[in-house]
Amino acid sequence: MKPVLIIRHVQHEGPGYLQELFDRANIPVNMICIDKGEKIPDAIEGTSGLVLMGGPMSVNDPLDWIEDEIRLVKLALAINKPVLG
C-alpha cells in the first residue's frame, strides 16, 4: 500500500490516535512537518491519501506554504484521493 501523507503545521498538532490506527492497519505514513521548514510536495500520486492536521493559522493567512497546500489538496481531489482535514 502506498503511504498516507500527513501534513503537520505545528508541533503540538500531530496525528495522535490517527497514527495508531494507521499503525494497526499496517498503513505506512509519510509526515511533512511545516513547523520544521519541510516543503509541501509537488505531487500526490505516490500516496494513498492526504491528511491535514490543524493549527492556529487560517487558509487566508499570508504564509509561504498555504498556496502550495491548497494546490496539493486540489490535485488530490482531482484524482479522487481521500483527503481528511
N, C-alpha and C positions, 0 to 999 in steps of 0.2 A: 504494500500500500504506500502511496505517496504521502509525505508528511503534511500535517496541517500547519499552516503558517500562522503564528501568533504575533501580533504587533503590540508590544508593551510601550506605553507612553511615559509612565512614571514608575519608579521602583516599587512603591507600595501597592501598585495595581497589577500584580502578576496573575497568572492563570489559576492559582489556588486549587480548588477542588476540581476544576475542569481538567487540570493537568493529571490529577489522579484518575479521572475517568478515561482519559486517553491512554494512560499507562496500563490500566486494567484491560483495556480493549486492544492492547498492543498496536496502538496508532502512533506512529512517530510524530514528533513535533519539532519544528524549527521556530525559534523565537528571535525576532528583531527587537532590539531594545533601543528605542528612540532616545530614552534618557541617557544612554551611553554614547550617543552620536552615531549609532548604526543607521545605515541608509535603507530606505524603502526599496525593495527590488523592482526591477523594470518589468518582470514577467510573473505570471501567476500559474502558468501551465504545469510547472513541476510540482504542484501541490494538490492535495485533495480538498482543501477548503481554506478559508480565511477567518481568523478570529481577531477582533479589535478590542483591546482592553480599554478601560476607562481612564479618566484623569480629570484634572480641573479645567482643562482647556475646552474651547468651543471650536467648532468647524469654521467659525467666522474669524477666529484669531489670526493675526498675521505671523504665522510660524512657518519656518522654512519648509517643513515636511508635509504640511496639510495638503497642498495641491497634489503631491506625489501619492499620498494615501488615498485621496479621492479618486485619482486616476486608477490606482490598483483595485479599488472596490468596483469601479465601473468595468474594468477588464474582467474581474471575477464574475460579475453579474452577466456580462455579455456572453460568457461561455458556460453559464449555469453552474458555476462553482458555489457551494454553500458559503454563506457569509453570516457571521454572528458578531454583533456588536454595533 
